[in-house]
């Protein structure tokens, strides 16, 4: 078991609670994105034991973060939105140099890659103008209709979680079940958690295989799309220009997030952490 993955899972779990922040982006920051895709898609292969050893500690960290920090994240987003969002914006921007190194962008990105990057960034950034259904009344019990709604919501959210730049929480907001998911975690509503969780697990397995295929067969364009998603997510997260003391606190949290991301995604750190 790679028990170092518990702290990685904690970081991914915390960010998956934030609408606009992708756990896939954090996996890139930590240098484990390719390994994560390999482990999820290889669960049903002959080497499943090796992949279990990678995923179990990671899963423990993610689940622990979801249960422990759901109340804290809810509080920070409600009372200190701008500084919290700016921290994660710094985190997002800081990972871009690492991804460009991984892709060998200087040598490999041609005009079609840059066009794809820009188009994807604009399309994702346009989501900032879509009104989310954050005020939807939370679901508190299961019936046939709510079961399928929550299951497929978890499925869609998990696909977004694996793609850097797209937030699973934001997808839940668009569908109108974000408040349901947060309330279920805070109240420890087991039936709802298991329903959403089952959708998340199935979505992880399916989407990890698809992303691995794209990285294997269309590597440079896939990396260009990933960079575009990350640029676009920056605009989705932007909460507006803070005023007064919040402005200075937001600048500090942005710089902290940026430095944190640059350090974690540095070549020296990623080589020693794998």
C-alpha positions as CSV (number, residue, x, y, z in Angstrom):
1,X,0.0,0.0,0.0
2,X,1.2,3.5,-0.9
3,X,0.2,5.2,2.3
4,X,1.5,8.6,1.1
5,X,-1.6,8.6,-1.1
6,X,-3.7,9.4,2.0
7,X,-2.5,13.0,2.1
8,X,-2.9,13.2,-1.7
9,X,-6.4,11.9,-1.3
10,X,-7.1,14.5,1.4
11,X,-6.1,17.3,-1.0
12,X,-8.2,15.9,-3.9
13,X,-11.2,15.4,-1.6
14,X,-11.1,18.9,-0.3
15,X,-10.9,20.4,-3.8
16,X,-13.7,18.2,-5.0
17,X,-16.0,19.9,-2.5
18,X,-15.4,23.3,-4.3
19,X,-17.5,24.2,-7.3
20,X,-15.0,25.2,-10.0
21,X,-12.0,23.2,-8.7
22,X,-11.2,19.8,-10.2
23,X,-9.7,16.9,-8.4
24,X,-8.0,16.1,-11.7
25,X,-6.1,19.4,-11.5
26,X,-4.8,18.5,-8.1
27,X,-3.8,15.1,-9.3
28,X,-1.7,16.9,-12.0
29,X,-0.3,19.2,-9.3
30,X,0.8,16.2,-7.2
31,X,2.2,14.4,-10.3
32,X,0.0,11.3,-10.1
33,X,-2.5,12.0,-12.9
34,X,-1.3,9.3,-15.3
35,X,-0.9,6.8,-12.4
36,X,-4.4,7.6,-11.3
37,X,-5.9,6.9,-14.7
38,X,-3.8,3.7,-15.0
39,X,-4.9,2.4,-11.6
40,X,-8.6,3.1,-12.1
41,X,-8.8,1.6,-15.6
42,X,-6.7,-1.4,-14.4
43,X,-8.9,-2.4,-11.5
44,X,-10.2,-5.4,-13.5
45,X,-6.9,-6.5,-15.0
46,X,-4.5,-9.2,-13.8
47,X,-2.5,-6.5,-12.0
48,X,-5.5,-5.4,-9.9
49,X,-3.6,-6.0,-6.6
50,X,-1.0,-3.4,-7.5
51,X,-3.7,-0.9,-8.5
52,X,-5.6,-1.6,-5.3
53,X,-2.5,-0.7,-3.3
54,X,-2.5,2.7,-5.0
55,X,-6.2,3.4,-4.9
56,X,-7.2,2.3,-1.4
57,X,-5.1,4.9,0.5
58,X,-6.1,7.5,-2.0
59,X,-9.7,6.6,-1.6
60,X,-9.4,6.7,2.2
61,X,-8.0,10.3,2.0
62,X,-10.7,11.4,-0.4
63,X,-13.6,10.0,1.7
64,X,-12.1,11.4,4.9
65,X,-11.8,14.8,3.3
66,X,-15.4,14.7,2.1
67,X,-16.7,13.8,5.6
68,X,-14.4,16.0,7.7
69,X,-14.2,19.1,5.6
70,X,-17.6,19.4,4.1
71,X,-18.8,21.7,6.9
72,X,-15.5,23.8,6.8
73,X,-15.7,24.3,3.0
74,X,-19.4,25.2,3.3
75,X,-18.5,27.8,5.9
76,X,-15.6,29.2,3.9
77,X,-17.6,29.5,0.7
78,X,-20.5,31.2,2.6
79,X,-18.4,33.6,4.8
80,X,-15.1,34.0,2.9
81,X,-15.9,33.3,-0.7
82,X,-13.3,35.6,-2.4
83,X,-10.2,34.5,-0.5
84,X,-11.1,30.9,-0.8
85,X,-11.7,31.1,-4.5
86,X,-8.5,33.1,-5.1
87,X,-6.5,30.4,-3.3
88,X,-7.8,27.8,-5.7
89,X,-7.3,30.1,-8.6
90,X,-3.6,30.4,-7.7
91,X,-3.5,26.6,-7.4
92,X,-5.0,26.2,-10.9
93,X,-2.6,28.7,-12.6
94,X,0.4,27.2,-10.9
95,X,-0.1,23.8,-12.5
96,X,-0.1,25.0,-16.1
97,X,3.8,25.1,-16.4
98,X,3.9,21.5,-15.3
99,X,1.4,20.3,-17.8
100,X,3.1,22.3,-20.6
101,X,6.4,20.5,-19.7
102,X,4.6,17.1,-19.7
103,X,3.2,17.8,-23.1
104,X,6.4,19.2,-24.6
105,X,4.3,22.2,-25.7
106,X,7.2,24.2,-27.3
107,X,8.1,21.3,-29.6
108,X,4.7,19.6,-30.1
109,X,1.9,22.2,-30.1
110,X,1.0,23.3,-33.6
111,X,-1.6,25.7,-34.9
112,X,-4.4,23.2,-34.6
113,X,-3.5,22.4,-31.0
114,X,-3.5,26.1,-30.1
115,X,-6.9,26.5,-31.8
116,X,-8.3,23.6,-29.8
117,X,-6.9,25.0,-26.6
118,X,-8.5,28.4,-27.1
119,X,-11.9,27.0,-28.2
120,X,-12.1,24.7,-25.2
121,X,-11.0,27.5,-22.8
122,X,-13.7,29.9,-24.2
123,X,-16.4,27.2,-24.1
124,X,-15.6,26.4,-20.4
125,X,-15.3,30.0,-19.4
126,X,-18.7,30.6,-20.9
127,X,-20.1,28.4,-18.1
128,X,-19.5,31.3,-15.7
129,X,-22.5,33.0,-17.3
130,X,-24.8,30.0,-16.7
131,X,-27.0,30.4,-13.7
132,X,-26.6,27.3,-11.5
133,X,-29.4,25.8,-9.5
134,X,-27.7,26.2,-6.1
135,X,-30.9,27.1,-4.3
136,X,-32.7,23.8,-5.3
137,X,-34.3,22.1,-2.3
138,X,-32.1,19.2,-1.2
139,X,-33.3,15.6,-1.6
140,X,-33.5,13.8,1.7
141,X,-35.0,10.4,0.8
142,X,-34.8,7.9,-2.0
143,X,-37.4,6.7,-4.5
144,X,-37.0,5.4,-8.0
145,X,-36.8,8.8,-9.6
146,X,-34.4,10.3,-7.1
147,X,-32.2,7.2,-7.1
148,X,-31.6,7.4,-10.8
149,X,-31.2,11.2,-10.7
150,X,-28.5,11.0,-7.9
151,X,-26.8,7.9,-9.5
152,X,-26.3,9.6,-12.9
153,X,-25.4,12.9,-11.2
154,X,-22.6,11.1,-9.5
155,X,-21.6,9.5,-12.8
156,X,-21.4,12.8,-14.6
157,X,-19.6,14.5,-11.7
158,X,-17.0,11.8,-11.5
159,X,-16.2,12.2,-15.2
160,X,-15.7,15.9,-14.6
161,X,-13.5,15.2,-11.5
162,X,-11.0,13.3,-13.7
163,X,-10.8,16.0,-16.3
164,X,-8.5,18.8,-15.1
165,X,-10.4,22.1,-15.2
166,X,-13.9,20.8,-14.9
167,X,-15.3,20.6,-11.4
168,X,-17.6,17.7,-10.4
169,X,-19.2,20.0,-7.8
170,X,-20.0,22.5,-10.6
171,X,-21.6,19.8,-12.6
172,X,-23.7,19.0,-9.5
173,X,-24.6,22.6,-9.3
174,X,-25.7,22.7,-12.9
175,X,-27.9,19.6,-12.4
176,X,-29.3,21.0,-9.1
177,X,-28.1,18.3,-6.7
178,X,-25.1,20.1,-5.1
179,X,-27.0,21.1,-2.0
180,X,-28.3,17.5,-1.7
181,X,-24.7,16.1,-1.9
182,X,-23.4,18.5,0.7
183,X,-26.3,18.0,3.1
184,X,-26.0,14.2,2.7
185,X,-22.3,14.4,3.7
186,X,-23.0,16.8,6.6
187,X,-25.9,14.7,7.9
188,X,-24.2,11.4,7.1
189,X,-27.2,10.2,5.1
190,X,-25.9,6.8,4.1
191,X,-28.5,5.9,1.4
192,X,-27.9,9.1,-0.5
193,X,-24.1,8.9,-0.1
194,X,-24.1,5.3,-1.4
195,X,-26.3,6.2,-4.3
196,X,-24.1,9.1,-5.5
197,X,-21.0,7.2,-4.6
198,X,-22.0,4.2,-6.8
199,X,-22.4,6.6,-9.7
200,X,-19.1,8.2,-9.0
201,X,-17.3,4.8,-9.0
202,X,-18.8,3.6,-12.3
203,X,-18.1,7.0,-13.9
204,X,-14.5,6.8,-12.8
205,X,-13.9,3.4,-14.4
206,X,-15.5,4.3,-17.7
207,X,-14.1,7.8,-18.1
208,X,-10.5,6.8,-17.0
209,X,-10.4,4.3,-19.9
210,X,-11.6,7.0,-22.3
211,X,-9.0,9.5,-21.1
212,X,-6.2,7.0,-21.2
213,X,-7.2,6.1,-24.8
214,X,-7.1,9.8,-25.8
215,X,-3.7,10.3,-24.2
216,X,-2.3,7.3,-25.9
217,X,-3.7,8.0,-29.4
218,X,-4.1,11.8,-29.5
219,X,-1.6,12.9,-26.8
220,X,-0.7,16.4,-27.9
221,X,-4.3,17.4,-28.7
222,X,-5.5,15.9,-25.4
223,X,-2.9,17.9,-23.5
224,X,-4.0,21.0,-25.4
225,X,-7.6,20.4,-24.4
226,X,-6.6,19.9,-20.8
227,X,-4.7,23.2,-20.7
228,X,-7.7,24.9,-22.3
229,X,-9.9,23.4,-19.6
230,X,-7.7,24.7,-16.9
231,X,-7.5,28.2,-18.3
232,X,-11.3,28.2,-18.7
233,X,-11.9,27.0,-15.1
234,X,-10.0,30.1,-13.9
235,X,-12.7,32.3,-15.3
236,X,-15.5,30.0,-14.0
237,X,-14.0,30.4,-10.5
238,X,-13.4,34.2,-10.6
239,X,-15.7,35.6,-7.9
240,X,-15.3,39.3,-9.0
241,X,-12.8,41.9,-7.6
242,X,-13.0,42.0,-3.8
243,X,-13.0,45.3,-2.0
244,X,-11.4,46.5,1.2
245,X,-9.5,44.0,3.4
246,X,-10.9,41.1,1.4
247,X,-8.8,42.3,-1.6
248,X,-5.5,42.1,0.3
249,X,-6.4,38.8,1.9
250,X,-7.4,37.4,-1.6
251,X,-4.1,38.5,-3.1
252,X,-2.3,36.7,-0.3
253,X,-4.3,33.5,-0.6
254,X,-3.8,33.6,-4.4
255,X,-0.1,33.8,-4.0
256,X,-0.1,31.1,-1.4
257,X,-2.0,28.8,-3.8
258,X,0.3,29.7,-6.7
259,X,3.5,29.0,-4.7
260,X,2.0,25.8,-3.3
261,X,1.0,24.6,-6.8
262,X,4.4,25.5,-8.3
263,X,6.3,23.7,-5.5
264,X,4.2,20.5,-5.7
265,X,4.3,20.4,-9.5
266,X,8.1,21.2,-9.7
267,X,10.2,18.5,-11.4
268,X,12.2,17.9,-8.2
269,X,9.1,17.3,-6.1
270,X,7.2,15.1,-8.6
271,X,10.2,12.8,-9.1
272,X,10.6,12.3,-5.4
273,X,6.9,11.9,-4.6
274,X,6.1,9.1,-7.1
